[in-house]
């Protein structure tokens, strides 16, 4: 029996800023009625994504500190077309989010770009080029 990956939890410094960023990608987070420092979003494919503030999460992670340097984990969002990758990258960077990699045609047959969410987590945008 294999474990089932059904939830991703992202620790954030500013919950409202993170909710606004992910809303631009089409994710609709709902604040938890029991904790204003926790929000969740159910995706159509059955995956649940959570946003937890540092203040909420750190008591459960003794010794935790925010990572530095580049992102170690990237969330990947598929667009329908290569033009959709370009448009979403432009929308996000024009809104003030940091671009990590401008859109490019990758050798593996995809249009690819990477932006940083408000906490520096990598968010890939991609679409097949064929």
Backbone as XML, in Angstrom:
<?xml version="1.0"?>
<chain id="A" units="angstrom">
  <residue number="1" name="UNK">
    <atom name="N" x="0.850" y="-1.187" z="0.000"/>
    <atom name="CA" x="0.000" y="0.000" z="0.000"/>
    <atom name="C" x="0.889" y="1.240" z="0.000"/>
  </residue>
  <residue number="2" name="UNK">
    <atom name="N" x="0.562" y="2.177" z="-0.856"/>
    <atom name="CA" x="1.312" y="3.421" z="-0.958"/>
    <atom name="C" x="0.555" y="4.553" z="-0.275"/>
  </residue>
  <residue number="3" name="UNK">
    <atom name="N" x="1.273" y="5.491" z="0.300"/>
    <atom name="CA" x="0.576" y="6.650" z="0.862"/>
    <atom name="C" x="-0.033" y="7.484" z="-0.267"/>
  </residue>
  <residue number="4" name="UNK">
    <atom name="N" x="-1.081" y="8.202" z="0.058"/>
    <atom name="CA" x="-1.777" y="9.037" z="-0.912"/>
    <atom name="C" x="-1.419" y="10.498" z="-0.688"/>
  </residue>
  <residue number="5" name="UNK">
    <atom name="N" x="-0.832" y="11.131" z="-1.685"/>
    <atom name="CA" x="-0.566" y="12.567" z="-1.605"/>
    <atom name="C" x="-1.854" y="13.282" z="-2.000"/>
  </residue>
  <residue number="6" name="UNK">
    <atom name="N" x="-2.503" y="13.933" z="-1.035"/>
    <atom name="CA" x="-3.761" y="14.610" z="-1.331"/>
    <atom name="C" x="-3.807" y="16.042" z="-0.809"/>
  </residue>
  <residue number="7" name="UNK">
    <atom name="N" x="-2.732" y="16.479" z="-0.123"/>
    <atom name="CA" x="-2.701" y="17.829" z="0.423"/>
    <atom name="C" x="-1.298" y="18.398" z="0.336"/>
  </residue>
  <residue number="8" name="UNK">
    <atom name="N" x="-1.220" y="19.658" z="-0.002"/>
    <atom name="CA" x="0.026" y="20.411" z="0.033"/>
    <atom name="C" x="-0.192" y="21.580" z="0.972"/>
  </residue>
  <residue number="9" name="UNK">
    <atom name="N" x="0.713" y="21.764" z="1.935"/>
    <atom name="CA" x="0.621" y="22.849" z="2.913"/>
    <atom name="C" x="1.768" y="23.818" z="2.652"/>
  </residue>
  <residue number="10" name="UNK">
    <atom name="N" x="1.451" y="25.071" z="2.417"/>
    <atom name="CA" x="2.446" y="26.106" z="2.147"/>
    <atom name="C" x="2.469" y="27.055" z="3.338"/>
  </residue>
  <residue number="11" name="UNK">
    <atom name="N" x="3.637" y="27.200" z="3.954"/>
    <atom name="CA" x="3.788" y="28.123" z="5.081"/>
    <atom name="C" x="4.067" y="29.506" z="4.501"/>
  </residue>
  <residue number="12" name="UNK">
    <atom name="N" x="3.272" y="30.490" z="4.922"/>
    <atom name="CA" x="3.345" y="31.833" z="4.350"/>
    <atom name="C" x="3.539" y="32.882" z="5.443"/>
  </residue>
  <residue number="13" name="UNK">
    <atom name="N" x="4.138" y="33.993" z="5.069"/>
    <atom name="CA" x="4.328" y="35.063" z="6.043"/>
    <atom name="C" x="3.136" y="36.015" z="6.079"/>
  </residue>
  <residue number="14" name="UNK">
    <atom name="N" x="2.426" y="36.167" z="4.958"/>
    <atom name="CA" x="1.282" y="37.068" z="4.878"/>
    <atom name="C" x="0.149" y="36.329" z="4.168"/>
  </residue>
  <residue number="15" name="UNK">
    <atom name="N" x="-0.827" y="35.868" z="4.932"/>
    <atom name="CA" x="-1.908" y="35.057" z="4.384"/>
    <atom name="C" x="-2.698" y="35.802" z="3.315"/>
  </residue>
  <residue number="16" name="UNK">
    <atom name="N" x="-3.044" y="37.053" z="3.557"/>
    <atom name="CA" x="-3.824" y="37.816" z="2.577"/>
    <atom name="C" x="-3.063" y="37.985" z="1.269"/>
  </residue>
  <residue number="17" name="UNK">
    <atom name="N" x="-1.766" y="38.276" z="1.340"/>
    <atom name="CA" x="-0.953" y="38.442" z="0.128"/>
    <atom name="C" x="-0.881" y="37.127" z="-0.645"/>
  </residue>
  <residue number="18" name="UNK">
    <atom name="N" x="-0.759" y="36.021" z="0.061"/>
    <atom name="CA" x="-0.677" y="34.718" z="-0.603"/>
    <atom name="C" x="-2.017" y="34.337" z="-1.233"/>
  </residue>
  <residue number="19" name="UNK">
    <atom name="N" x="-3.101" y="34.604" z="-0.535"/>
    <atom name="CA" x="-4.423" y="34.328" z="-1.104"/>
    <atom name="C" x="-4.620" y="35.139" z="-2.382"/>
  </residue>
  <residue number="20" name="UNK">
    <atom name="N" x="-4.197" y="36.402" z="-2.376"/>
    <atom name="CA" x="-4.331" y="37.251" z="-3.565"/>
    <atom name="C" x="-3.486" y="36.716" z="-4.719"/>
  </residue>
  <residue number="21" name="UNK">
    <atom name="N" x="-2.256" y="36.280" z="-4.435"/>
    <atom name="CA" x="-1.389" y="35.734" z="-5.482"/>
    <atom name="C" x="-2.015" y="34.494" z="-6.102"/>
  </residue>
  <residue number="22" name="UNK">
    <atom name="N" x="-2.406" y="33.534" z="-5.287"/>
    <atom name="CA" x="-2.942" y="32.289" z="-5.815"/>
    <atom name="C" x="-4.308" y="32.475" z="-6.466"/>
  </residue>
  <residue number="23" name="UNK">
    <atom name="N" x="-5.040" y="33.509" z="-6.072"/>
    <atom name="CA" x="-6.304" y="33.821" z="-6.747"/>
    <atom name="C" x="-6.049" y="34.188" z="-8.206"/>
  </residue>
  <residue number="24" name="UNK">
    <atom name="N" x="-4.916" y="34.840" z="-8.484"/>
    <atom name="CA" x="-4.560" y="35.187" z="-9.867"/>
    <atom name="C" x="-4.290" y="33.936" z="-10.697"/>
  </residue>
  <residue number="25" name="UNK">
    <atom name="N" x="-3.988" y="32.826" z="-10.036"/>
    <atom name="CA" x="-3.783" y="31.561" z="-10.734"/>
    <atom name="C" x="-5.062" y="30.730" z="-10.789"/>
  </residue>
  <residue number="26" name="UNK">
    <atom name="N" x="-6.137" y="31.256" z="-10.212"/>
    <atom name="CA" x="-7.427" y="30.579" z="-10.271"/>
    <atom name="C" x="-7.796" y="29.757" z="-9.053"/>
  </residue>
  <residue number="27" name="UNK">
    <atom name="N" x="-7.006" y="29.835" z="-7.988"/>
    <atom name="CA" x="-7.305" y="29.084" z="-6.771"/>
    <atom name="C" x="-8.132" y="29.953" z="-5.822"/>
  </residue>
  <residue number="28" name="UNK">
    <atom name="N" x="-9.216" y="29.415" z="-5.320"/>
    <atom name="CA" x="-10.112" y="30.149" z="-4.421"/>
    <atom name="C" x="-9.974" y="29.595" z="-3.005"/>
  </residue>
  <residue number="29" name="UNK">
    <atom name="N" x="-9.178" y="30.265" z="-2.202"/>
    <atom name="CA" x="-8.970" y="29.832" z="-0.820"/>
    <atom name="C" x="-10.088" y="30.350" z="0.072"/>
  </residue>
  <residue number="30" name="UNK">
    <atom name="N" x="-10.451" y="29.518" z="1.043"/>
    <atom name="CA" x="-11.432" y="29.906" z="2.048"/>
    <atom name="C" x="-10.731" y="29.909" z="3.404"/>
  </residue>
  <residue number="31" name="UNK">
    <atom name="N" x="-10.955" y="30.993" z="4.151"/>
    <atom name="CA" x="-10.390" y="31.056" z="5.499"/>
    <atom name="C" x="-11.074" y="30.024" z="6.385"/>
  </residue>
  <residue number="32" name="UNK">
    <atom name="N" x="-10.305" y="29.424" z="7.256"/>
    <atom name="CA" x="-10.829" y="28.449" z="8.208"/>
    <atom name="C" x="-11.616" y="29.205" z="9.278"/>
  </residue>
  <residue number="33" name="UNK">
    <atom name="N" x="-12.835" y="28.779" z="9.533"/>
    <atom name="CA" x="-13.676" y="29.456" z="10.529"/>
    <atom name="C" x="-13.125" y="29.315" z="11.945"/>
  </residue>
  <residue number="34" name="UNK">
    <atom name="N" x="-12.237" y="28.354" z="12.170"/>
    <atom name="CA" x="-11.659" y="28.130" z="13.495"/>
    <atom name="C" x="-10.306" y="28.810" z="13.680"/>
  </residue>
  <residue number="35" name="UNK">
    <atom name="N" x="-9.678" y="29.205" z="12.597"/>
    <atom name="CA" x="-8.368" y="29.842" z="12.684"/>
    <atom name="C" x="-8.181" y="30.834" z="11.545"/>
  </residue>
  <residue number="36" name="UNK">
    <atom name="N" x="-8.020" y="32.123" z="11.849"/>
    <atom name="CA" x="-7.815" y="33.124" z="10.800"/>
    <atom name="C" x="-6.415" y="33.057" z="10.182"/>
  </residue>
  <residue number="37" name="UNK">
    <atom name="N" x="-5.586" y="32.114" z="10.629"/>
    <atom name="CA" x="-4.232" y="31.974" z="10.100"/>
    <atom name="C" x="-4.095" y="30.726" z="9.233"/>
  </residue>
  <residue number="38" name="UNK">
    <atom name="N" x="-5.227" y="30.187" z="8.787"/>
    <atom name="CA" x="-5.250" y="28.966" z="7.982"/>
    <atom name="C" x="-6.331" y="29.105" z="6.913"/>
  </residue>
  <residue number="39" name="UNK">
    <atom name="N" x="-5.980" y="28.730" z="5.676"/>
    <atom name="CA" x="-6.953" y="28.749" z="4.579"/>
    <atom name="C" x="-6.757" y="27.494" z="3.742"/>
  </residue>
  <residue number="40" name="UNK">
    <atom name="N" x="-7.817" y="27.062" z="3.093"/>
    <atom name="CA" x="-7.744" y="25.870" z="2.261"/>
    <atom name="C" x="-8.444" y="26.048" z="0.936"/>
  </residue>
  <residue number="41" name="UNK">
    <atom name="N" x="-8.037" y="25.230" z="-0.029"/>
    <atom name="CA" x="-8.613" y="25.272" z="-1.372"/>
    <atom name="C" x="-8.665" y="23.845" z="-1.910"/>
  </residue>
  <residue number="42" name="UNK">
    <atom name="N" x="-9.846" y="23.402" z="-2.319"/>
    <atom name="CA" x="-9.999" y="22.091" z="-2.942"/>
    <atom name="C" x="-9.948" y="22.255" z="-4.459"/>
  </residue>
  <residue number="43" name="UNK">
    <atom name="N" x="-9.053" y="21.503" z="-5.097"/>
    <atom name="CA" x="-8.917" y="21.561" z="-6.549"/>
    <atom name="C" x="-9.756" y="20.476" z="-7.202"/>
  </residue>
  <residue number="44" name="UNK">
    <atom name="N" x="-10.149" y="20.668" z="-8.463"/>
    <atom name="CA" x="-11.012" y="19.699" z="-9.137"/>
    <atom name="C" x="-10.419" y="18.290" z="-9.220"/>
  </residue>
  <residue number="45" name="UNK">
    <atom name="N" x="-9.086" y="18.175" z="-9.191"/>
    <atom name="CA" x="-8.453" y="16.855" z="-9.295"/>
    <atom name="C" x="-8.358" y="16.136" z="-7.951"/>
  </residue>
  <residue number="46" name="UNK">
    <atom name="N" x="-8.962" y="16.701" z="-6.899"/>
    <atom name="CA" x="-8.969" y="16.074" z="-5.590"/>
    <atom name="C" x="-7.865" y="16.528" z="-4.659"/>
  </residue>
  <residue number="47" name="UNK">
    <atom name="N" x="-6.925" y="17.318" z="-5.152"/>
    <atom name="CA" x="-5.840" y="17.820" z="-4.318"/>
    <atom name="C" x="-6.354" y="18.972" z="-3.450"/>
  </residue>
  <residue number="48" name="UNK">
    <atom name="N" x="-5.929" y="19.004" z="-2.212"/>
    <atom name="CA" x="-6.272" y="20.083" z="-1.289"/>
    <atom name="C" x="-4.997" y="20.873" z="-1.018"/>
  </residue>
  <residue number="49" name="UNK">
    <atom name="N" x="-5.066" y="22.186" z="-1.161"/>
    <atom name="CA" x="-3.918" y="23.054" z="-0.906"/>
    <atom name="C" x="-4.254" y="23.913" z="0.304"/>
  </residue>
  <residue number="50" name="UNK">
    <atom name="N" x="-3.298" y="23.994" z="1.235"/>
    <atom name="CA" x="-3.496" y="24.793" z="2.441"/>
    <atom name="C" x="-2.452" y="25.893" z="2.496"/>
  </residue>
  <residue number="51" name="UNK">
    <atom name="N" x="-2.845" y="27.012" z="3.063"/>
    <atom name="CA" x="-1.926" y="28.100" z="3.380"/>
    <atom name="C" x="-1.985" y="28.288" z="4.890"/>
  </residue>
  <residue number="52" name="UNK">
    <atom name="N" x="-0.832" y="28.213" z="5.534"/>
    <atom name="CA" x="-0.740" y="28.423" z="6.976"/>
    <atom name="C" x="0.283" y="29.513" z="7.250"/>
  </residue>
  <residue number="53" name="UNK">
    <atom name="N" x="-0.056" y="30.444" z="8.122"/>
    <atom name="CA" x="0.917" y="31.474" z="8.471"/>
    <atom name="C" x="2.059" y="30.860" z="9.264"/>
  </residue>
  <residue number="54" name="UNK">
    <atom name="N" x="3.193" y="31.543" z="9.254"/>
    <atom name="CA" x="4.343" y="31.089" z="10.033"/>
    <atom name="C" x="3.971" y="30.969" z="11.513"/>
  </residue>
  <residue number="55" name="UNK">
    <atom name="N" x="3.201" y="31.945" z="12.015"/>
    <atom name="CA" x="2.802" y="31.929" z="13.426"/>
    <atom name="C" x="1.951" y="30.700" z="13.756"/>
  </residue>
  <residue number="56" name="UNK">
    <atom name="N" x="1.108" y="30.283" z="12.819"/>
    <atom name="CA" x="0.258" y="29.112" z="13.032"/>
    <atom name="C" x="1.063" y="27.822" z="12.972"/>
  </residue>
  <residue number="57" name="UNK">
    <atom name="N" x="1.987" y="27.728" z="12.026"/>
    <atom name="CA" x="2.670" y="26.459" z="11.750"/>
    <atom name="C" x="3.896" y="26.188" z="12.622"/>
  </residue>
  <residue number="58" name="UNK">
    <atom name="N" x="4.638" y="27.240" z="12.987"/>
    <atom name="CA" x="5.906" y="27.007" z="13.683"/>
    <atom name="C" x="5.779" y="26.289" z="15.024"/>
  </residue>
  <residue number="59" name="UNK">
    <atom name="N" x="4.705" y="26.443" z="15.803"/>
    <atom name="CA" x="4.634" y="25.652" z="17.039"/>
    <atom name="C" x="4.658" y="24.142" z="16.798"/>
  </residue>
  <residue number="60" name="UNK">
    <atom name="N" x="4.263" y="23.719" z="15.600"/>
    <atom name="CA" x="4.228" y="22.298" z="15.275"/>
    <atom name="C" x="5.508" y="21.827" z="14.595"/>
  </residue>
  <residue number="61" name="UNK">
    <atom name="N" x="6.436" y="22.754" z="14.336"/>
    <atom name="CA" x="7.698" y="22.433" z="13.662"/>
    <atom name="C" x="8.864" y="22.975" z="14.478"/>
  </residue>
  <residue number="62" name="UNK">
    <atom name="N" x="9.198" y="22.345" z="15.567"/>
    <atom name="CA" x="10.272" y="22.855" z="16.424"/>
    <atom name="C" x="11.566" y="23.102" z="15.639"/>
  </residue>
  <residue number="63" name="UNK">
    <atom name="N" x="12.149" y="24.283" z="15.827"/>
    <atom name="CA" x="13.398" y="24.625" z="15.159"/>
    <atom name="C" x="13.253" y="25.108" z="13.735"/>
  </residue>
  <residue number="64" name="UNK">
    <atom name="N" x="12.024" y="25.222" z="13.237"/>
    <atom name="CA" x="11.814" y="25.643" z="11.851"/>
    <atom name="C" x="12.187" y="27.103" z="11.674"/>
  </residue>
  <residue number="65" name="UNK">
    <atom name="N" x="12.776" y="27.409" z="10.525"/>
    <atom name="CA" x="12.972" y="28.796" z="10.114"/>
    <atom name="C" x="12.736" y="28.853" z="8.611"/>
  </residue>
  <residue number="66" name="UNK">
    <atom name="N" x="12.367" y="30.018" z="8.140"/>
    <atom name="CA" x="12.077" y="30.182" z="6.719"/>
    <atom name="C" x="13.332" y="29.884" z="5.898"/>
  </residue>
  <residue number="67" name="UNK">
    <atom name="N" x="13.200" y="29.147" z="4.795"/>
    <atom name="CA" x="14.360" y="28.845" z="3.965"/>
    <atom name="C" x="14.894" y="30.100" z="3.278"/>
  </residue>
  <residue number="68" name="UNK">
    <atom name="N" x="16.153" y="30.059" z="2.910"/>
    <atom name="CA" x="16.764" y="31.166" z="2.170"/>
    <atom name="C" x="17.302" y="30.631" z="0.854"/>
  </residue>
  <residue number="69" name="UNK">
    <atom name="N" x="17.611" y="31.532" z="-0.052"/>
    <atom name="CA" x="18.107" y="31.113" z="-1.358"/>
    <atom name="C" x="16.952" y="30.810" z="-2.295"/>
  </residue>
  <residue number="70" name="UNK">
    <atom name="N" x="17.195" y="29.980" z="-3.267"/>
    <atom name="CA" x="16.176" y="29.639" z="-4.252"/>
    <atom name="C" x="15.145" y="28.667" z="-3.713"/>
  </residue>
  <residue number="71" name="UNK">
    <atom name="N" x="14.027" y="28.539" z="-4.423"/>
    <atom name="CA" x="12.991" y="27.606" z="-3.972"/>
    <atom name="C" x="13.467" y="26.165" z="-4.089"/>
  </residue>
  <residue number="72" name="UNK">
    <atom name="N" x="13.089" y="25.347" z="-3.117"/>
    <atom name="CA" x="13.427" y="23.924" z="-3.150"/>
    <atom name="C" x="12.260" y="23.109" z="-3.689"/>
  </residue>
  <residue number="73" name="UNK">
    <atom name="N" x="11.076" y="23.688" z="-3.641"/>
    <atom name="CA" x="9.874" y="23.036" z="-4.148"/>
    <atom name="C" x="9.173" y="24.020" z="-5.069"/>
  </residue>
  <residue number="74" name="UNK">
    <atom name="N" x="8.637" y="23.509" z="-6.160"/>
    <atom name="CA" x="7.921" y="24.364" z="-7.101"/>
    <atom name="C" x="6.525" y="23.795" z="-7.325"/>
  </residue>
  <residue number="75" name="UNK">
    <atom name="N" x="5.541" y="24.669" z="-7.317"/>
    <atom name="CA" x="4.192" y="24.275" z="-7.693"/>
    <atom name="C" x="4.071" y="24.542" z="-9.187"/>
  </residue>
  <residue number="76" name="UNK">
    <atom name="N" x="3.504" y="23.600" z="-9.920"/>
    <atom name="CA" x="3.472" y="23.702" z="-11.380"/>
    <atom name="C" x="2.032" y="23.796" z="-11.864"/>
  </residue>
  <residue number="77" name="UNK">
    <atom name="N" x="1.751" y="24.843" z="-12.630"/>
    <atom name="CA" x="0.402" y="25.104" z="-13.133"/>
    <atom name="C" x="0.411" y="25.032" z="-14.654"/>
  </residue>
  <residue number="78" name="UNK">
    <atom name="N" x="-0.418" y="24.148" z="-15.201"/>
    <atom name="CA" x="-0.493" y="23.961" z="-16.644"/>
    <atom name="C" x="-1.477" y="24.945" z="-17.264"/>
  </residue>
  <residue number="79" name="UNK">
    <atom name="N" x="-1.050" y="25.565" z="-18.351"/>
    <atom name="CA" x="-1.916" y="26.424" z="-19.154"/>
    <atom name="C" x="-2.343" y="25.639" z="-20.392"/>
  </residue>
  <residue number="80" name="UNK">
    <atom name="N" x="-3.395" y="26.113" z="-21.037"/>
    <atom name="CA" x="-3.861" y="25.417" z="-22.237"/>
    <atom name="C" x="-2.952" y="25.659" z="-23.425"/>
  </residue>
  <residue number="81" name="UNK">
    <atom name="N" x="-2.333" y="26.842" z="-23.474"/>
    <atom name="CA" x="-1.516" y="27.197" z="-24.636"/>
    <atom name="C" x="-0.225" y="27.882" z="-24.199"/>
  </residue>
  <residue number="82" name="UNK">
    <atom name="N" x="0.794" y="27.869" z="-25.068"/>
    <atom name="CA" x="2.005" y="28.628" z="-24.767"/>
    <atom name="C" x="1.711" y="30.126" z="-24.558"/>
  </residue>
  <residue number="83" name="UNK">
    <atom name="N" x="0.771" y="30.668" z="-25.317"/>
    <atom name="CA" x="0.403" y="32.079" z="-25.148"/>
    <atom name="C" x="-0.187" y="32.322" z="-23.759"/>
  </residue>
  <residue number="84" name="UNK">
    <atom name="N" x="-0.858" y="31.324" z="-23.218"/>
    <atom name="CA" x="-1.403" y="31.442" z="-21.872"/>
    <atom name="C" x="-0.308" y="31.550" z="-20.825"/>
  </residue>
  <residue number="85" name="UNK">
    <atom name="N" x="0.813" y="30.846" z="-21.041"/>
    <atom name="CA" x="1.964" y="30.951" z="-20.145"/>
    <atom name="C" x="2.500" y="32.370" z="-20.179"/>
  </residue>
  <residue number="86" name="UNK">
    <atom name="N" x="2.692" y="32.883" z="-21.384"/>
    <atom name="CA" x="3.221" y="34.243" z="-21.536"/>
    <atom name="C" x="2.306" y="35.273" z="-20.891"/>
  </residue>
  <residue number="87" name="UNK">
    <atom name="N" x="1.009" y="35.118" z="-21.108"/>
    <atom name="CA" x="0.047" y="36.079" z="-20.572"/>
    <atom name="C" x="0.013" y="36.045" z="-19.043"/>
  </residue>
  <residue number="88" name="UNK">
    <atom name="N" x="0.018" y="34.845" z="-18.457"/>
    <atom name="CA" x="-0.044" y="34.741" z="-17.004"/>
    <atom name="C" x="1.255" y="35.258" z="-16.375"/>
  </residue>
  <residue number="89" name="UNK">
    <atom name="N" x="2.392" y="34.961" z="-16.995"/>
    <atom name="CA" x="3.677" y="35.475" z="-16.499"/>
    <atom name="C" x="3.660" y="37.006" z="-16.526"/>
  </residue>
  <residue number="90" name="UNK">
    <atom name="N" x="3.201" y="37.584" z="-17.649"/>
    <atom name="CA" x="3.127" y="39.044" z="-17.755"/>
    <atom name="C" x="2.184" y="39.625" z="-16.709"/>
  </residue>
  <residue number="91" name="UNK">
    <atom name="N" x="1.036" y="38.999" z="-16.523"/>
    <atom name="CA" x="0.068" y="39.477" z="-15.531"/>
    <atom name="C" x="0.681" y="39.500" z="-14.131"/>
  </residue>
  <residue number="92" name="UNK">
    <atom name="N" x="1.335" y="38.416" z="-13.763"/>
    <atom name="CA" x="1.905" y="38.319" z="-12.422"/>
    <atom name="C" x="3.063" y="39.279" z="-12.207"/>
  </residue>
  <residue number="93" name="UNK">
    <atom name="N" x="3.977" y="39.353" z="-13.180"/>
    <atom name="CA" x="5.125" y="40.246" z="-12.998"/>
    <atom name="C" x="4.695" y="41.713" z="-13.068"/>
  </residue>
  <residue number="94" name="UNK">
    <atom name="N" x="3.716" y="42.037" z="-13.903"/>
    <atom name="CA" x="3.210" y="43.409" z="-13.952"/>
    <atom name="C" x="2.493" y="43.784" z="-12.662"/>
  </residue>
  <residue number="95" name="UNK">
    <atom name="N" x="1.966" y="42.781" z="-11.947"/>
    <atom name="CA" x="1.306" y="43.024" z="-10.657"/>
    <atom name="C" x="2.329" y="43.137" z="-9.525"/>
  </residue>
  <residue number="96" name="UNK">
    <atom name="N" x="3.616" y="42.997" z="-9.855"/>
    <atom name="CA" x="4.666" y="43.189" z="-8.865"/>
    <atom name="C" x="5.298" y="41.921" z="-8.321"/>
  </residue>
  <residue number="97" name="UNK">
    <atom name="N" x="4.859" y="40.754" z="-8.787"/>
    <atom name="CA" x="5.467" y="39.511" z="-8.323"/>
    <atom name="C" x="6.773" y="39.294" z="-9.076"/>
  </residue>
  <residue number="98" name="UNK">
    <atom name="N" x="7.753" y="38.695" z="-8.399"/>
    <atom name="CA" x="9.096" y="38.540" z="-8.957"/>
    <atom name="C" x="9.157" y="37.392" z="-9.954"/>
  </residue>
  <residue number="99" name="UNK">
    <atom name="N" x="9.631" y="37.714" z="-11.148"/>
    <atom name="CA" x="9.874" y="36.683" z="-12.139"/>
    <atom name="C" x="11.196" y="35.992" z="-11.839"/>
  </residue>
  <residue number="100" name="UNK">
    <atom name="N" x="11.209" y="34.681" z="-11.878"/>
    <atom name="CA" x="12.436" y="33.915" z="-11.673"/>
    <atom name="C" x="13.017" y="33.493" z="-13.023"/>
  </residue>
  <residue number="101" name="UNK">
    <atom name="N" x="12.156" y="33.020" z="-13.924"/>
    <atom name="CA" x="12.577" y="32.641" z="-15.277"/>
    <atom name="C" x="11.521" y="33.118" z="-16.256"/>
  </residue>
  <residue number="102" name="UNK">
    <atom name="N" x="11.921" y="33.986" z="-17.175"/>
    <atom name="CA" x="10.993" y="34.472" z="-18.199"/>
    <atom name="C" x="10.563" y="33.310" z="-19.086"/>
  </residue>
  <residue number="103" name="UNK">
    <atom name="N" x="9.401" y="33.426" z="-19.739"/>
    <atom name="CA" x="8.923" y="32.337" z="-20.597"/>
    <atom name="C" x="9.968" y="31.939" z="-21.645"/>
  </residue>
  <residue number="104" name="UNK">
    <atom name="N" x="10.114" y="30.620" z="-21.810"/>
    <atom name="CA" x="11.042" y="30.086" z="-22.804"/>
    <atom name="C" x="10.507" y="28.758" z="-23.307"/>
  </residue>
  <residue number="105" name="UNK">
    <atom name="N" x="10.971" y="28.369" z="-24.495"/>
    <atom name="CA" x="10.596" y="27.075" z="-25.055"/>
    <atom name="C" x="11.630" y="26.054" z="-24.602"/>
  </residue>
  <residue number="106" name="UNK">
    <atom name="N" x="11.219" y="25.162" z="-23.724"/>
    <atom name="CA" x="12.115" y="24.165" z="-23.150"/>
    <atom name="C" x="12.345" y="23.021" z="-24.135"/>
  </residue>
  <residue number="107" name="UNK">
    <atom name="N" x="13.492" y="22.393" z="-24.034"/>
    <atom name="CA" x="13.847" y="21.307" z="-24.948"/>
    <atom name="C" x="12.932" y="20.099" z="-24.800"/>
  </residue>
  <residue number="108" name="UNK">
    <atom name="N" x="12.183" y="20.007" z="-23.693"/>
    <atom name="CA" x="11.295" y="18.869" z="-23.487"/>
    <atom name="C" x="9.902" y="19.099" z="-24.068"/>
  </residue>
  <residue number="109" name="UNK">
    <atom name="N" x="9.759" y="20.169" z="-24.889"/>
    <atom name="CA" x="8.508" y="20.372" z="-25.616"/>
    <atom name="C" x="7.450" y="21.172" z="-24.893"/>
  </residue>
  <residue number="110" name="UNK">
    <atom name="N" x="7.881" y="22.067" z="-23.999"/>
    <atom name="CA" x="6.920" y="22.891" z="-23.271"/>
    <atom name="C" x="7.371" y="24.344" z="-23.232"/>
  </residue>
  <residue number="111" name="UNK">
    <atom name="N" x="6.397" y="25.220" z="-23.194"/>
    <atom name="CA" x="6.646" y="26.638" z="-22.898"/>
    <atom name="C" x="6.660" y="26.718" z="-21.383"/>
  </residue>
  <residue number="112" name="UNK">
    <atom name="N" x="7.682" y="27.350" z="-20.833"/>
    <atom name="CA" x="7.883" y="27.331" z="-19.390"/>
    <atom name="C" x="8.253" y="28.705" z="-18.874"/>
  </residue>
  <residue number="113" name="UNK">
    <atom name="N" x="7.821" y="29.022" z="-17.667"/>
    <atom name="CA" x="8.202" y="30.257" z="-16.970"/>
    <atom name="C" x="8.061" y="29.994" z="-15.482"/>
  </residue>
  <residue number="114" name="UNK">
    <atom name="N" x="8.768" y="30.783" z="-14.671"/>
    <atom name="CA" x="8.676" y="30.625" z="-13.221"/>
    <atom name="C" x="8.581" y="31.994" z="-12.566"/>
  </residue>
  <residue number="115" name="UNK">
    <atom name="N" x="7.648" y="32.119" z="-11.629"/>
    <atom name="CA" x="7.501" y="33.327" z="-10.808"/>
    <atom name="C" x="7.612" y="32.906" z="-9.345"/>
  </residue>
  <residue number="116" name="UNK">
    <atom name="N" x="7.826" y="33.881" z="-8.486"/>
    <atom name="CA" x="7.872" y="33.621" z="-7.052"/>
    <atom name="C" x="6.577" y="34.104" z="-6.415"/>
  </residue>
  <residue number="117" name="UNK">
    <atom name="N" x="6.038" y="33.298" z="-5.511"/>
    <atom name="CA" x="4.883" y="33.766" z="-4.752"/>
    <atom name="C" x="5.388" y="34.760" z="-3.704"/>
  </residue>
  <residue number="118" name="UNK">
    <atom name="N" x="4.523" y="35.350" z="-2.905"/>
    <atom name="CA" x="4.976" y="36.377" z="-1.955"/>
    <atom name="C" x="6.057" y="35.924" z="-0.976"/>
  </residue>
  <residue number="119" name="UNK">
    <atom name="N" x="6.200" y="34.611" z="-0.756"/>
    <atom name="CA" x="7.217" y="34.107" z="0.162"/>
    <atom name="C" x="8.434" y="33.537" z="-0.553"/>
  </residue>
  <residue number="120" name="UNK">
    <atom name="N" x="8.500" y="33.708" z="-1.872"/>
    <atom name="CA" x="9.643" y="33.221" z="-2.626"/>
    <atom name="C" x="9.526" y="31.791" z="-3.103"/>
  </residue>
  <residue number="121" name="UNK">
    <atom name="N" x="8.378" y="31.137" z="-2.860"/>
    <atom name="CA" x="8.168" y="29.782" z="-3.371"/>
    <atom name="C" x="8.062" y="29.849" z="-4.888"/>
  </residue>
  <residue number="122" name="UNK">
    <atom name="N" x="8.672" y="28.889" z="-5.562"/>
    <atom name="CA" x="8.616" y="28.860" z="-7.016"/>
    <atom name="C" x="7.275" y="28.377" z="-7.524"/>
  </residue>
  <residue number="123" name="UNK">
    <atom name="N" x="6.767" y="29.072" z="-8.531"/>
    <atom name="CA" x="5.521" y="28.686" z="-9.191"/>
    <atom name="C" x="5.820" y="28.624" z="-10.684"/>
  </residue>
  <residue number="124" name="UNK">
    <atom name="N" x="5.794" y="27.393" z="-11.225"/>
    <atom name="CA" x="6.030" y="27.200" z="-12.647"/>
    <atom name="C" x="4.723" y="27.340" z="-13.410"/>
  </residue>
  <residue number="125" name="UNK">
    <atom name="N" x="4.831" y="27.924" z="-14.589"/>
    <atom name="CA" x="3.724" y="28.033" z="-15.528"/>
    <atom name="C" x="4.184" y="27.303" z="-16.780"/>
  </residue>
  <residue number="126" name="UNK">
    <atom name="N" x="3.376" y="26.397" z="-17.314"/>
    <atom name="CA" x="3.835" y="25.644" z="-18.481"/>
    <atom name="C" x="2.670" y="25.236" z="-19.366"/>
  </residue>
  <residue number="127" name="UNK">
    <atom name="N" x="3.007" y="24.935" z="-20.622"/>
    <atom name="CA" x="2.038" y="24.422" z="-21.588"/>
    <atom name="C" x="2.807" y="23.662" z="-22.667"/>
  </residue>
  <residue number="128" name="UNK">
    <atom name="N" x="2.220" y="22.611" z="-23.210"/>
    <atom name="CA" x="2.858" y="21.914" z="-24.320"/>
    <atom name="C" x="3.016" y="22.848" z="-25.516"/>
  </residue>
  <residue number="129" name="UNK">
    <atom name="N" x="4.127" y="22.706" z="-26.239"/>
    <atom name="CA" x="4.352" y="23.569" z="-27.400"/>
    <atom name="C" x="3.837" y="22.925" z="-28.687"/>
  </residue>
  <residue number="130" name="UNK">
    <atom name="N" x="3.357" y="21.718" z="-28.604"/>
    <atom name="CA" x="2.841" y="21.033" z="-29.809"/>
    <atom name="C" x="1.404" y="20.640" z="-29.629"/>
  </residue>
</chain>
